[in-house]
Amino acid sequence: MSASPQATPAGEKPAQYFVPASSPWPIFGSFILFILVIGAGSVIQSMSGSTIAPNEGTLNALLPIGLLGVFVLMYFWFRDTVRESLGNQNSLQMDRSYRQGMTWFIFSEVMFFAAFFGALFYARVLSVPWLGGEGKGVMTHEVLWPQFQALWPLVSMPSGDTTTAMGPWGLPFINTVILLASSVTLTIAHHALLVGDRGRQISFLAITSLLGVIFLGCQVYEYYHAYNDLGLTLDSGIYGSTFFMLTGFHGLHVTIGTIMLIVMTLRSMKGHLTVDNHFAFEASAWYWHFVDVVWLFLFVVVYWL
């Protein structure tokens, strides 16, 4: 029989490394992600008109089930982690592990977006000039598309349809100001936490969360404007696909970051975050600032240039 851990005075980190009890969430997470992937694959096949999946309707239903399961998983797993933190069970070594884990997670996200920016660079700087007859070993574009013009963005398609590029100085610029302002308000909230000003901490966290929601609302309207007024859709060639791929995945990250900020606001209201124990806040702040930096690259490369 293992000995019970010694009680640790409040406000002090335990000296021993905390080993959590057996958890059902890793195996549950693997199962629910399997369901999510099967459902997502079936929906993509259905949208493409494929007849590979025999039970299309049943398999499509797995996508919402998988998405719901992910949210359930996150709620209960993070609930257990919060309880461990509030129970003062996390040692200094565990704290370093959390920081290293979040650092590597953000690094993986950097590589995630680097791949998408690389695809945009390849299409814009290499493929388009090559198809236009520049450089060595070029392809004669008349064979593929007689009306092709080596210009970016590609607003003309082989079908003869045309689209309009999204300009930078409307909603994209407003969203840039919103995200930059949110970084400022989040920094103010962080400083308030460090000096023990709980009221200011909660207020500016709530403002930051609201700015995230406003950003998402503006992006939804931007997509509506693109589809209905500009003819810019996912079917609009390489320009449309890279535009929605980059901005869409960034919007997903903003959604995740906004949820994290809302949770931090609620936890601040409950008094969970203190001067000595607030890594959850720092992790959320790191993630949000990363999302802001990615948007700056998006605004310059996708909208402006």
C-alpha positions as MATLAB code, in Angstrom:
seq = 'MSASPQATPAGEKPAQYFVPASSPWPIFGSFILFILVIGAGSVIQSMSGSTIAPNEGTLNALLPIGLLGVFVLMYFWFRDTVRESLGNQNSLQMDRSYRQGMTWFIFSEVMFFAAFFGALFYARVLSVPWLGGEGKGVMTHEVLWPQFQALWPLVSMPSGDTTTAMGPWGLPFINTVILLASSVTLTIAHHALLVGDRGRQISFLAITSLLGVIFLGCQVYEYYHAYNDLGLTLDSGIYGSTFFMLTGFHGLHVTIGTIMLIVMTLRSMKGHLTVDNHFAFEASAWYWHFVDVVWLFLFVVVYWL';
ca = [
       0.000    0.000    0.000;
       1.435    3.378   -0.972;
       1.843    6.052    1.651;
      -0.514    9.035    1.554;
       1.101   12.278    0.331;
       1.948   14.747    3.020;
      -0.160   17.866    3.191;
       1.405   20.963    1.677;
       0.886   24.386    3.270;
      -1.363   26.688    1.267;
       0.532   28.890   -1.172;
       3.532   26.527   -1.368;
       4.311   24.106   -4.161;
       4.705   20.455   -3.063;
       8.240   19.125   -3.217;
       7.322   15.766   -4.755;
       6.185   15.215   -8.314;
       2.430   14.698   -8.421;
       1.319   11.496  -10.160;
      -2.389   11.794  -11.053;
      -4.789    8.929  -10.569;
      -5.820    6.717  -13.482;
      -7.964    8.692  -15.910;
     -10.497    7.464  -18.488;
     -10.051   10.561  -20.668;
      -7.063    9.489  -22.840;
      -8.766    6.332  -24.107;
     -12.082    8.169  -24.404;
     -10.310   10.891  -26.392;
      -8.809    8.336  -28.789;
     -12.220    6.768  -29.351;
     -14.026   10.061  -29.915;
     -11.320   11.343  -32.305;
     -11.703    8.142  -34.332;
     -15.437    8.836  -34.611;
     -14.738   12.462  -35.553;
     -12.342   11.518  -38.365;
     -14.740    8.918  -39.822;
     -17.605   11.427  -39.752;
     -15.535   14.237  -41.266;
     -14.280   11.948  -44.039;
     -17.826   10.843  -44.854;
     -19.070   14.437  -45.035;
     -16.220   15.404  -47.360;
     -16.997   12.415  -49.598;
     -20.672   13.420  -49.681;
     -19.859   17.013  -50.620;
     -17.603   15.832  -53.445;
     -20.367   13.623  -54.876;
     -18.445   10.425  -54.226;
     -20.338    7.120  -53.902;
     -17.579    5.297  -51.998;
     -19.323    5.369  -48.601;
     -22.264    2.892  -48.647;
     -24.067    4.207  -45.537;
     -23.540    7.876  -46.173;
     -26.284    9.266  -43.932;
     -25.290    7.174  -40.924;
     -21.596    7.971  -41.265;
     -22.300   11.701  -41.727;
     -24.053   11.695  -38.333;
     -20.754   10.712  -36.728;
     -19.338   14.216  -37.367;
     -21.640   16.125  -34.937;
     -21.318   13.250  -32.463;
     -17.534   13.518  -32.661;
     -17.572   17.287  -32.259;
     -19.859   17.045  -29.229;
     -17.626   14.336  -27.793;
     -14.551   16.566  -28.126;
     -16.237   19.319  -26.110;
     -17.361   16.814  -23.464;
     -13.819   15.420  -23.292;
     -12.279   18.866  -22.905;
     -14.742   19.864  -20.176;
     -14.224   16.821  -17.950;
     -10.476   16.484  -18.534;
      -9.806   20.155  -17.819;
     -12.171   19.961  -14.845;
      -9.956   17.284  -13.294;
      -6.837   19.330  -14.056;
      -8.341   22.421  -12.419;
      -9.209   20.400   -9.325;
      -5.620   19.179   -9.090;
      -4.369   22.746   -9.324;
      -6.821   24.039   -6.711;
      -5.850   21.134   -4.459;
      -2.245   22.392   -4.565;
      -1.052   19.074   -5.982;
       1.110   20.473   -8.784;
       4.798   20.635   -7.906;
       7.360   22.997   -9.401;
       8.446   20.193  -11.705;
       4.850   19.762  -12.885;
       4.654   23.517  -13.460;
       7.732   23.348  -15.691;
       6.188   20.398  -17.538;
       3.038   22.411  -18.239;
       5.084   25.313  -19.570;
       7.203   23.082  -21.778;
       4.087   21.332  -23.069;
       2.364   24.609  -23.958;
       5.541   25.892  -25.605;
       5.798   22.830  -27.835;
       2.087   22.984  -28.600;
       2.373   26.570  -29.841;
       5.473   25.586  -31.828;
       3.439   22.850  -33.525;
       0.810   25.480  -34.358;
       3.527   27.673  -35.872;
       4.520   24.775  -38.136;
       0.832   24.190  -38.945;
       0.423   27.703  -40.316;
       3.898   27.668  -41.855;
       2.746   24.811  -44.096;
      -0.252   26.844  -45.279;
       1.805   29.973  -45.846;
       4.272   27.766  -47.741;
       1.456   26.515  -49.999;
       0.438   30.119  -50.700;
       4.058   31.070  -51.429;
       4.489   28.119  -53.789;
       1.316   28.921  -55.713;
       1.922   32.649  -55.916;
       5.688   32.908  -56.424;
       6.536   29.655  -58.216;
       3.518   28.010  -59.860;
       1.828   31.081  -61.339;
       4.985   32.480  -63.042;
       5.878   28.982  -64.231;
       2.482   28.520  -65.858;
       2.801   32.011  -67.333;
       5.922   31.106  -69.273;
       8.662   32.454  -66.981;
      11.845   30.570  -66.067;
      13.365   27.372  -67.376;
      11.398   24.266  -68.163;
       8.125   26.183  -68.241;
       4.797   24.659  -69.164;
       2.848   26.130  -72.055;
      -0.258   27.341  -70.305;
      -2.331   27.297  -73.488;
      -2.468   23.497  -73.192;
      -4.255   23.753  -69.836;
      -6.049   27.090  -69.946;
      -5.909   29.321  -73.045;
      -7.141   32.450  -71.236;
      -4.672   32.106  -68.351;
      -2.907   35.275  -67.137;
       0.026   35.012  -64.732;
      -1.339   37.563  -62.261;
      -2.092   37.316  -58.550;
      -4.695   36.996  -57.284;
      -6.093   34.612  -59.854;
      -9.596   35.983  -60.304;
     -10.363   34.265  -63.625;
     -11.132   30.548  -63.757;
     -11.077   27.982  -66.592;
     -14.888   27.945  -66.606;
     -14.874   31.614  -67.601;
     -16.248   32.729  -64.234;
     -14.517   35.560  -62.422;
     -14.298   36.578  -58.796;
     -13.162   39.643  -56.905;
     -10.211   39.668  -54.533;
     -10.869   40.646  -50.923;
      -9.424   44.093  -50.247;
      -7.481   44.881  -47.040;
      -9.082   48.157  -45.924;
     -12.593   47.105  -45.014;
     -13.437   44.417  -42.488;
      -9.911   42.909  -42.567;
      -8.432   46.189  -41.309;
     -11.159   46.519  -38.663;
     -10.429   42.971  -37.507;
      -6.724   43.812  -37.332;
      -7.451   46.751  -35.033;
      -9.729   44.542  -32.913;
      -7.074   41.861  -32.423;
      -4.331   44.383  -31.664;
      -6.612   46.039  -29.100;
      -7.359   42.634  -27.565;
      -3.648   42.011  -27.031;
      -3.425   45.307  -25.153;
      -6.442   44.560  -22.946;
      -5.137   41.049  -22.224;
      -1.766   42.468  -21.186;
      -3.527   44.907  -18.837;
      -5.481   41.998  -17.325;
      -2.245   40.033  -16.868;
      -0.612   42.952  -15.077;
      -3.683   43.328  -12.872;
      -3.395   39.658  -11.917;
       0.261   40.042  -10.979;
      -0.458   43.014   -8.692;
      -3.570   41.441   -7.179;
      -6.129   43.832   -8.702;
      -8.885   41.272   -9.220;
     -11.559   43.720  -10.342;
      -9.430   45.151  -13.158;
      -8.284   41.643  -14.063;
     -11.866   40.442  -14.533;
     -12.947   43.579  -16.388;
     -10.180   43.504  -18.980;
     -10.433   39.735  -19.405;
     -14.128   40.190  -20.182;
     -13.289   42.986  -22.641;
     -10.720   40.758  -24.356;
     -13.261   37.922  -24.643;
     -15.813   40.345  -26.106;
     -13.292   41.572  -28.678;
     -12.709   37.953  -29.709;
     -16.445   37.455  -30.219;
     -16.670   40.687  -32.246;
     -13.771   39.536  -34.439;
     -15.557   36.274  -35.182;
     -18.782   38.118  -35.964;
     -16.947   40.350  -38.429;
     -15.334   37.335  -40.067;
     -18.709   35.626  -40.509;
     -20.017   38.778  -42.205;
     -16.859   38.925  -44.351;
     -17.474   35.372  -45.567;
     -21.106   36.226  -46.311;
     -19.940   39.280  -48.301;
     -17.344   37.186  -50.149;
     -19.853   34.517  -51.199;
     -22.802   36.758  -52.058;
     -21.213   39.969  -53.358;
     -17.728   39.092  -54.610;
     -18.252   35.584  -55.916;
     -15.277   34.497  -53.818;
     -15.916   30.911  -52.728;
     -14.012   27.710  -52.017;
     -14.466   26.879  -55.704;
     -12.662   30.049  -56.824;
      -9.462   28.314  -57.840;
      -6.196   28.413  -55.923;
      -6.848   31.955  -54.657;
     -10.201   31.038  -53.111;
      -8.951   27.800  -51.580;
      -5.837   29.381  -49.994;
      -7.839   32.399  -48.810;
     -10.454   30.336  -46.985;
      -7.920   27.778  -45.797;
      -5.737   30.374  -44.075;
      -8.460   32.681  -42.777;
     -10.757   29.776  -41.858;
      -8.198   27.927  -39.770;
      -7.195   31.200  -38.146;
     -10.855   31.811  -37.307;
     -10.975   28.354  -35.714;
      -7.980   29.277  -33.554;
      -9.628   32.562  -32.577;
     -12.709   30.567  -31.543;
     -10.588   28.278  -29.366;
      -8.729   31.245  -27.887;
     -11.978   33.076  -27.147;
     -13.329   30.036  -25.319;
     -10.121   29.900  -23.289;
     -10.448   33.589  -22.375;
     -14.087   33.172  -21.347;
     -13.100   30.256  -19.111;
     -10.298   32.357  -17.601;
     -12.813   35.144  -16.934;
     -15.148   32.751  -15.126;
     -12.282   31.254  -13.138;
     -11.098   34.741  -12.204;
     -14.577   35.534  -10.920;
     -14.414   32.397   -8.762;
     -10.989   33.379   -7.403;
      -9.140   30.401   -8.900;
      -6.263   32.453  -10.303;
      -3.792   33.942   -7.838;
      -0.451   35.688   -8.028;
       1.322   32.406   -7.207;
      -0.866   30.023   -9.214;
      -2.041   31.251  -12.609;
      -0.344   29.238  -15.340;
      -3.726   28.586  -16.996;
      -4.009   32.345  -17.554;
      -0.467   32.558  -18.944;
      -1.067   29.624  -21.307;
      -4.230   31.283  -22.612;
      -2.370   34.580  -23.036;
       0.472   32.913  -24.931;
      -2.041   31.275  -27.270;
      -3.952   34.512  -27.841;
      -0.820   36.517  -28.645;
       0.231   33.764  -31.061;
      -3.155   34.046  -32.803;
      -2.676   37.825  -33.060;
       0.770   37.466  -34.651;
      -0.552   34.956  -37.192;
      -3.303   37.406  -38.153;
      -0.751   40.157  -38.792;
       1.026   37.854  -41.261;
      -2.336   36.986  -42.802;
      -3.347   40.602  -43.194;
      -0.094   41.531  -44.933;
       0.351   38.443  -47.133;
      -3.237   37.426  -47.947;
      -5.111   40.754  -47.966;
      -2.570   43.505  -48.597;
       0.188   42.265  -50.925;
];
